[in-house]
Amino acid sequence: MRINTLDDLLRAVQDRPRKRLVVAWANDAHTLEAVNAAVASGLVEAILVGDEPTMVGACRELGLPRERFRMVHAATDTEAAARAVTMIQGGEAGLLMKGLLSTDKYMRAILNKDQGLLEPGAILSHVTVMEHPGYPKLLIAGDVAVIPEPDFREKLAILGYLVATARALGIGTPKVAVLAASEQVQPKLRSSAEAALLSKMADRGQIQGAFVDGPMALDVAIDPESARIKGIGGPVAGDADCLLFPFLEAGNTFYKAGTKLGGAEVAAIVAGARVPCILSSRGDSAKTKLSSIALAALLA
């Protein structure tokens, strides 16, 4: 069954066995509200790692039942991140979530060579599922937050994560647009040349289970009329399920323009670690964090 909205995603996860979530530095209201909603909705069980007096006080102010969570005290955000990762390693939880700590501290805990969650040779990448009022279905995009300038090997990994996420959402054969500034192949532009190479690899069966086309400008990827006017055919043009961005600034600008100006709602995770890792911004809404928990639980 295809999941077409973020509300559909929440309902789909409710029908599955609960996963256990551990939150690093769960000291803020948005995080606590989202985790409380996830527990109350039957999506997950939750362990909160943070300053216990702060968490207890925040729960009291928000009217959240303290007994709904297991709380583990940590004196600092760095300690909380390390403690949460250790719980994942020990099998106490199967999902990791960032609370009020900065992204660099969260990522350092995941990437720690001795105590982290990255398998040798693995590549971490950020995957976003966006519900945009101007598009008729969910869009899966990457990378908008982790890899600044992905090389070709990293783009292959990003493509794999996009396709895996799309399949988990019930899309049998995802349509992937590899984006560049123009749909015309421009050999001097690395983004254009690598997009063409990925497309050709898919044509020859080296990438399976998805339609992959590129280079594509964003308008051609998501707007059927633009694709028609420019004479670009094929299954992906004007109907993309997945957008693979050439570099972080492009993806991040798309993400923030969509959410801040376009009214889009999102769910986001970091893929490539031993477990799905929820990486929402400290300024993201409780709804975004709840949807991200649901996405992580779906992918676990």
C-alpha positions as CSV (number, residue, x, y, z in Angstrom):
1,M,0.0,0.0,0.0
2,R,1.4,3.4,-1.0
3,I,1.8,6.0,1.6
4,N,0.7,9.3,0.1
5,T,0.8,11.8,3.1
6,L,2.6,12.1,6.4
7,D,-0.7,11.3,8.2
8,D,-0.8,8.1,6.2
9,L,2.8,7.4,7.4
10,L,1.7,7.8,11.1
11,R,-1.2,5.4,10.6
12,A,1.0,2.8,8.9
13,V,3.5,2.8,11.7
14,Q,0.7,2.5,14.3
15,D,-0.1,-0.9,12.9
16,R,3.4,-2.2,13.5
17,P,5.2,-3.5,16.7
18,R,6.6,-0.6,18.7
19,K,10.2,0.2,18.4
20,R,12.2,1.7,21.3
21,L,13.5,5.3,20.8
22,V,16.3,6.9,22.7
23,V,16.6,10.7,22.6
24,A,19.9,12.5,23.2
25,W,19.5,15.7,25.3
26,A,15.7,15.7,25.5
27,N,15.5,19.0,27.3
28,D,13.2,21.1,25.0
29,A,9.5,21.4,24.7
30,H,9.3,20.6,21.0
31,T,11.2,17.3,21.4
32,L,9.2,16.3,24.5
33,E,5.9,17.1,22.8
34,A,6.8,15.1,19.7
35,V,8.1,12.1,21.7
36,N,5.0,12.2,24.0
37,A,2.7,12.2,20.9
38,A,4.7,9.3,19.4
39,V,4.4,7.2,22.6
40,A,0.7,8.1,23.0
41,S,0.0,7.2,19.4
42,G,1.6,3.8,19.8
43,L,4.5,4.5,17.5
44,V,7.4,3.9,19.9
45,E,8.5,3.5,23.5
46,A,10.9,6.2,24.7
47,I,14.0,6.7,26.7
48,L,14.9,10.3,27.4
49,V,18.6,11.1,28.1
50,G,19.2,14.6,29.4
51,D,19.3,16.8,32.5
52,E,16.6,15.0,34.6
53,P,15.4,18.0,36.6
54,T,15.0,20.0,33.4
55,M,13.1,17.2,31.7
56,V,10.9,16.6,34.7
57,G,10.2,20.3,35.0
58,A,9.4,20.6,31.2
59,C,7.0,17.7,31.4
60,R,5.2,19.3,34.4
61,E,4.9,22.6,32.5
62,L,3.6,20.9,29.4
63,G,1.2,18.6,31.3
64,L,3.0,15.5,30.0
65,P,2.8,12.3,32.2
66,R,6.3,11.7,33.6
67,E,5.7,8.0,33.9
68,R,5.2,7.7,30.1
69,F,9.0,7.8,29.6
70,R,12.1,6.3,31.1
71,M,14.5,9.1,32.0
72,V,18.3,8.8,32.2
73,H,20.3,11.7,33.7
74,A,23.2,13.2,31.8
75,A,25.0,16.3,33.0
76,T,25.9,17.7,29.5
77,D,24.7,17.4,25.9
78,T,27.9,15.6,24.9
79,E,27.5,13.1,27.7
80,A,23.8,12.6,26.6
81,A,24.8,11.9,23.0
82,A,27.4,9.3,24.0
83,R,25.0,7.7,26.5
84,A,22.3,7.4,23.9
85,V,24.6,5.8,21.3
86,T,25.8,3.3,24.0
87,M,22.2,2.3,24.6
88,I,21.8,1.6,20.9
89,Q,24.9,-0.5,20.9
90,G,23.7,-2.4,23.9
91,G,20.3,-3.2,22.3
92,E,18.3,-1.1,24.7
93,A,16.9,0.9,21.8
94,G,16.6,0.7,18.1
95,L,16.1,4.3,17.1
96,L,18.2,7.4,17.9
97,M,16.9,11.0,18.0
98,K,18.6,14.4,18.4
99,G,17.1,16.6,21.0
100,L,18.4,20.1,21.9
101,L,22.0,19.5,21.2
102,S,23.8,20.8,18.1
103,T,24.1,18.7,14.9
104,D,27.9,18.5,15.1
105,K,27.8,17.0,18.6
106,Y,25.1,14.6,17.6
107,M,27.0,13.5,14.5
108,R,30.3,13.2,16.3
109,A,28.7,10.7,18.7
110,I,27.3,8.6,15.7
111,L,30.7,8.8,13.9
112,N,32.9,8.1,16.9
113,K,35.4,5.5,15.6
114,D,35.4,3.4,18.8
115,Q,31.9,3.9,20.2
116,G,29.8,5.1,17.2
117,L,27.2,3.6,15.0
118,L,28.9,3.6,11.6
119,E,29.9,0.4,9.9
120,P,33.3,0.4,8.1
121,G,32.9,1.9,4.7
122,A,29.4,3.1,5.3
123,I,28.2,6.5,4.1
124,L,25.9,8.7,6.2
125,S,23.3,10.7,4.3
126,H,20.3,12.8,5.2
127,V,16.9,11.7,3.7
128,T,13.9,14.0,3.7
129,V,10.3,13.1,2.9
130,M,8.4,16.3,2.0
131,E,4.7,16.8,1.8
132,H,4.3,19.9,-0.3
133,P,0.9,21.5,-1.0
134,G,2.1,22.2,-4.6
135,Y,2.9,18.6,-5.4
136,P,0.4,15.7,-5.6
137,K,2.5,13.1,-3.7
138,L,5.4,12.8,-1.2
139,L,8.8,13.9,-2.4
140,I,11.9,12.1,-1.1
141,A,15.0,14.3,-1.3
142,G,18.7,14.1,-0.4
143,D,21.1,15.2,0.6
144,V,20.0,18.5,2.3
145,A,22.0,18.4,5.6
146,V,25.0,16.1,5.8
147,I,27.2,15.7,2.7
148,P,28.5,19.1,1.5
149,E,29.7,18.1,-2.0
150,P,29.0,14.4,-2.6
151,D,31.4,12.6,-4.9
152,F,30.1,10.0,-7.3
153,R,30.4,7.1,-4.8
154,E,28.4,9.2,-2.3
155,K,25.8,10.0,-4.9
156,L,25.3,6.3,-5.5
157,A,24.8,5.8,-1.8
158,I,22.4,8.7,-1.6
159,L,20.4,7.3,-4.5
160,G,20.2,4.0,-2.8
161,Y,18.9,5.5,0.4
162,L,16.3,7.5,-1.6
163,V,15.1,4.4,-3.3
164,A,15.0,2.3,-0.1
165,T,12.9,5.0,1.6
166,A,10.5,5.3,-1.4
167,R,10.0,1.5,-1.4
168,A,9.3,1.6,2.4
169,L,6.6,4.1,1.6
170,G,5.0,1.6,-0.8
171,I,6.4,3.0,-4.1
172,G,7.2,-0.1,-6.1
173,T,9.5,1.4,-8.7
174,P,10.6,4.9,-7.6
175,K,11.2,7.6,-10.1
176,V,14.5,9.4,-9.3
177,A,15.5,12.7,-10.9
178,V,19.2,13.5,-10.7
179,L,19.2,17.3,-10.5
180,A,21.5,19.8,-12.2
181,A,21.1,23.4,-13.4
182,S,19.8,22.2,-16.8
183,E,18.4,19.1,-18.5
184,Q,21.1,19.5,-21.2
185,V,24.2,17.4,-20.6
186,Q,27.1,19.8,-20.0
187,P,30.3,17.8,-19.7
188,K,32.2,20.7,-18.0
189,L,29.8,20.6,-15.1
190,R,30.5,17.7,-12.7
191,S,26.9,17.7,-11.5
192,S,25.6,17.4,-15.1
193,A,28.1,14.7,-16.2
194,E,27.6,12.6,-13.1
195,A,23.8,12.8,-13.5
196,A,24.1,11.5,-17.0
197,L,26.4,8.7,-15.8
198,L,23.9,7.6,-13.2
199,S,21.1,7.7,-15.7
200,K,23.1,5.5,-18.1
201,M,24.0,3.1,-15.4
202,A,20.3,2.6,-14.7
203,D,19.6,2.2,-18.4
204,R,22.2,-0.7,-18.4
205,G,20.9,-2.4,-15.3
206,Q,23.8,-1.4,-13.0
207,I,21.2,0.4,-10.9
208,Q,18.1,-1.6,-10.5
209,G,14.6,-1.2,-9.0
210,A,14.1,2.4,-10.0
211,F,13.7,4.7,-12.9
212,V,16.7,7.1,-12.9
213,D,17.0,10.1,-15.2
214,G,19.3,13.0,-15.4
215,P,20.5,15.6,-15.6
216,M,17.2,17.3,-14.9
217,A,16.5,20.8,-13.9
218,L,14.0,21.0,-11.0
219,D,11.1,22.3,-13.1
220,V,11.4,19.4,-15.6
221,A,11.6,16.9,-12.7
222,I,8.4,18.0,-10.9
223,D,6.2,19.9,-13.5
224,P,4.6,17.9,-16.4
225,E,4.0,21.1,-18.4
226,S,7.7,22.2,-18.2
227,A,8.7,18.7,-19.3
228,R,6.3,18.8,-22.2
229,I,7.4,22.3,-23.3
230,K,11.1,21.3,-23.2
231,G,10.4,18.0,-24.9
232,I,11.7,15.8,-22.1
233,G,10.0,12.4,-22.0
234,G,10.3,9.3,-20.0
235,P,8.8,8.1,-16.7
236,V,10.6,10.5,-14.4
237,A,10.0,13.8,-16.2
238,G,7.3,15.8,-14.4
239,D,6.5,13.0,-12.0
240,A,9.6,12.4,-9.8
241,D,9.3,10.6,-6.5
242,C,12.9,11.3,-5.5
243,L,15.2,14.2,-6.0
244,L,19.0,13.7,-5.8
245,F,20.6,17.1,-5.3
246,P,24.1,17.8,-6.7
247,F,25.4,19.5,-3.5
248,L,24.2,20.5,-0.1
249,E,23.5,24.2,-0.7
250,A,21.0,23.3,-3.4
251,G,19.2,20.7,-1.3
252,N,19.2,22.8,1.8
253,T,17.8,25.8,0.0
254,F,15.0,23.6,-1.5
255,Y,14.2,22.2,1.9
256,K,14.0,25.6,3.7
257,A,12.2,27.3,0.8
258,G,9.6,24.5,0.9
259,T,9.1,24.6,4.6
260,K,9.4,28.3,5.3
261,L,7.8,29.7,2.2
262,G,5.8,26.9,0.7
263,G,4.0,25.4,3.7
264,A,5.6,22.0,3.3
265,E,5.6,19.5,6.1
266,V,8.6,17.1,6.4
267,A,10.0,14.0,8.0
268,A,13.7,13.4,8.0
269,I,16.3,10.9,9.1
270,V,20.0,10.1,8.7
271,A,20.5,6.8,6.8
272,G,23.6,4.7,6.7
273,A,24.2,4.1,10.4
274,R,23.3,0.8,12.2
275,V,19.9,2.3,13.0
276,P,17.8,5.1,11.6
277,C,18.9,8.4,13.3
278,I,16.5,11.3,13.5
279,L,18.1,14.6,12.7
280,S,15.6,17.4,12.8
281,S,16.6,21.0,13.4
282,R,16.3,22.4,16.9
283,G,13.8,24.9,15.4
284,D,11.6,22.3,13.7
285,S,8.1,21.9,14.9
286,A,6.8,19.1,17.1
287,K,4.8,17.8,14.0
288,T,8.0,17.6,12.0
289,K,9.7,15.7,14.8
290,L,6.7,13.4,15.2
291,S,6.7,12.6,11.5
292,S,10.4,12.0,11.6
293,I,10.0,9.5,14.4
294,A,7.4,7.7,12.4
295,L,9.7,7.6,9.3
296,A,12.5,6.2,11.4
297,A,10.2,3.5,12.9
298,L,9.0,2.6,9.4
299,L,12.6,2.2,8.2
300,A,13.9,0.3,11.2
